[in-house]
Amino acid sequence: MPTIAALLARGTERLSGCSESPRLDAELLLGKLLERSRAGLLAHAEAGVDAAAERALEALIEARRGGAPVAYLTGSREFWSLNLEVSPAVLVPRPETELLVELALRHLPAGTAAQILDLGTGSGAIALAIASERREASVVGVDLSVAALEVARGNADLLGLRNLDWRCGSWFEPVAGLRFDLALANPPYVAAADPALARLAAEPRLALTPGPTGLEAFAAIIGAAGAHLRGGGSLILEHGSTQAGAVAALLERHGFEAVSTHADAAGLPRATQGRIPAATPFFINHGKQP
């Protein structure tokens, strides 16, 4: 009967070359099977593992070698210290996306009953993180995918969060006639011909690429945002590390002020935000006067 230590060593070796973190992947996969934390695996490294669990681990490692994200194999991913369920219906939440939550909380003093909109919510990661930190606020999560919204609703139920509303549709369509104090989005922004898409083939393409340039979703969101933000309201967008200039230019073209870009933990420009002037003429949302 192999030990935990032996299986982790074997798994790490088999995942080397096809994962940036083979040891971590092996620990997460075996931990899921044995219902142990990573610390628990290390504390019981010499414990034996039965044949059924050994075979199950082999199957998971094969799937990981084939490109399946660890989060899909374990069914969960941590984001903002929240344990979220994920599935192939949603994009796997990334650590760099926590920057949007940080920026949002700066706009939302504790106790503020603000109205917040999360566009393209997916697993609900951003909406849930903000809702957990600002219980007095109301958060609406929008997604085009019914399956994604099922995941988001399930996460809200698991976390016991009730200050959320989930709506299905494209960008601002499900919130027609409503205005918000803050809107956020981590939209698809990979260009359709970008080779990086091949490495992300297991994740929903709809959540990854909006079209040929990668800027199509930004143009749609920024162009319509003014009609859905209160005067002085802000829009915060995650983007690729080479897209900050283009996103900032779009915001300025549509009348946003105080436009600024912020770096993620790796020092890469990852999020750009802008504010609607307190007194907003109608034409400002169209980039031209009537």
N, C-alpha and C positions, 0 to 999 in steps of 0.2 A: 504493500500500500504506500503510494508516494506521500511525502509530507507537503505541507503548505509551502515551505521554503523551496522544495524541489520543483513544484509546479510553477511557482513564481519565476524561478530561474529559467525553466524551460519556456515559459510563455514570453519572458523578456527576450530570450534569444530568437524565438520565432517571429517576434514583432519588430526586431531590429531591422532597420532599412526600409520599413513600410510605415513607421510611426515616428513622430518627433519625440514621443515620450513612452517608449516601449515598457519600461518598468511600471510607470504609473498606470498605463492601460491594463497590464496584466493584473495589477493589484485591484483595480476597480472591477474588472470582470470576475475575478475569483471572489472578491468581497461580496459582489451581488449574489453569486451562487451560494456562498456559505453564510450569507446574512451577517457578515462581520465588517467592521470598519477597517481602514488601512492599519490603524494602530492595533486593532485586534488580530489582524493577520500576523503582524510582526511579533506580537506577544505570544502567539501560539504557533510559531513558525515550524515547530517539530511535530505538530499534531498531524495525524494521518488523514487522508482524504479518500473517500470511497470511490469505487470505479464509476458509478453513475455521475458523480460530480466531475470526475476527471474527464469523462467523455463530453459532458456539457461544456466544460471549459475549452476543450479542443474545438468544439463547434463554434463557440464564440470567437476564439482566436482566428479561425478560418474566415469567419465573417468580417472580422476586423482587418485581416490581411486583404480581403476583397474590397475594402474601402468603406465599409459601414462605420459611421461614427460611434464611438464608445457610448455616447448618450442614448443612441437608438437601441443599442444592445442591452444597456442596463435599464432603459426606460426613464432615466432621470438625469437632471443636470442642476448643479447649484448656480444660483444667480442672486447677487445681493444678499447672500446668506440664506436665501430661500431655496428649499429643495423642490424643484419643479419637475413635473412629469412631462416628458417629451415623446414624440413619435415622428415617423417619417412625414407626417402631415405638416410639420412645422420646422422652421430653421432652428438649428441648435443655438441656444443663447451663448454669446461670446463675452468674455471678460471685458473687452474694450467697450461694449455697449453700456456697461455700468456708468460710463462717463455721462451719458444722457440723464441717468437718474441723479447723479451728483449735480449737474447743471440745473435740473428741474427743481431740486430741493432748495437751491439758492434763491430761486424765484418764489418759493412757497414757505413763508414763515410758519412755524408750528402753530396750529390752531386756526389756520386760514381755511375758510370754507370755499375754496377755489373750484372752478370747473376746468377739468383737464381732459385733453383728447390725445389718445395714442393711436396713430394711424399705422395700419399693417401690423397689428398687435401680435400675430403668430401665437406662441405659447402663452402670451400675456405677460412676459417677463418684465417689461418696462412698466406697464400699467400696474401690475401686482406689487412691484417694488415701491412705486410711489404711493399706492393705496395703503401699503403696510406702514409707511413712514408718516403719512398725513391722513389720519383716519377721519378728519372732519371734511376732507375734500371729496369731491365726486369725480370719478374717473370713468371715461367712456373709451372702450377699446373697439376698434373697427378692423375688420379683415374681410377680404374678398372670399376667403375659403371657409366653408361651413365646417369642414373637418378641423381646421385650425382653431376655430372658435369653440368647438367642443373640448379641445385640449385646454384652452384658456379658462373656460367655465369650470372644468374639472379641477384645475389648479386653484382657482378662487375658492371652491368648496373645500378642498383639502386644507387650505390655509385659513379658512374661516373668515374670509374677507367679504364684506357685504356692501362696501361703498364703490361698487363697480357696475357698469352696464355694458353688455356686449352687443354689438350690432354688425350685421353682415352687409357688405357692399364695397364699392370702389371709393377709396379715399373719403371725401366729404359727403358723398351722396346719402349715406344713412343718417347724417346729422343736419340735413337741410333745415335752414331757419334757426339753427342754434349757434350761439357764440360762446367762446371759451376764453379763459384767462391765459391758458398755455396749451400749445399743441406740440407734440413730439412725433418723430417718425424715424425708424431705421428702415428705409425703403430699399427695394432692390437697386443696386447701383453698379453691378458688374457688367461691362460691355459684352454684348452677345458673342463676340469673337475672341474674348479673353481666354487664353489657355487655362487660367485658374479654374474655370468652370468644370474642366475635366476632373479635377481633384475633389470637386464638391458634388459630383454626380448623384450621390445618395440623397442629397437634400432637395427640397422642392424648387424646381427651376423658377417658378413664379416668384419666389421670395428672393431670388438671387439676381436675375437680370431683367431690366425693363425694356431693353431694346438695343439697337446698334451702338449708341454712344455711352450708355450707362447713366445718362443724365435725364432721361425722359420722365422718370418718376418725380425728380426734383422740380422739373418745369411744371408738371401738373399740380403738385402740392403747393408750391410757392405761388403759382398763378391764382389759385383759388383760396389761399389761406386768409387773405384780408377780409373776405366776406364772412369768415367764421371765427374771427378773433375780436375781442373787445378792444376798444382804444387802450393803448399801452400794453396789450397782450403780446406774448412772445411765441416764436416758432423755433424749435431746436431740431436739427437734422444730423443724423450720423451719415458719413460719406466715406469714400475711399481716400487713402492718404494723398492721392494726387488730384483730388477733386475740390479742394477747399476754395481755390480761386474762382472756379466756375460757379460753385454754389453761392459764394458771397456775392458774385456779380448778379446772379439771378435775384437774390434778396434785395439788393440795392435797386435793381431795375424796377422791382415791383413796390418800391416805396418803403421798404423796411429801413429802420435806423438802428444805430448802435450795433452794427453787424460785427461779430467777432468770431474767431476760430480758436478752438481749444484742442490741446494735445492729449492723447491717451497715455497710459502708463508706460508705453514703449517710446514716448516722445514724438509720435506721429500725429499730424493734424487729422483729427477724427470726427469732430463735431463743429458745426457752425450755427450760430443763432442770430436772430434779428428781432427787432421790436416794431410793432405797428405804432405810429404816433398816436398820442392821446386823442387828438382830433383828426380823424381820418376821412378825407374826402372820398367819395365813391370811386372816382377814377383811379385812385392810387393802386387798386388791386389789378388793374389792367395794364399798367405801365405806360399809360398815355391819358391825356385829357379827352373828354368827350367832345 
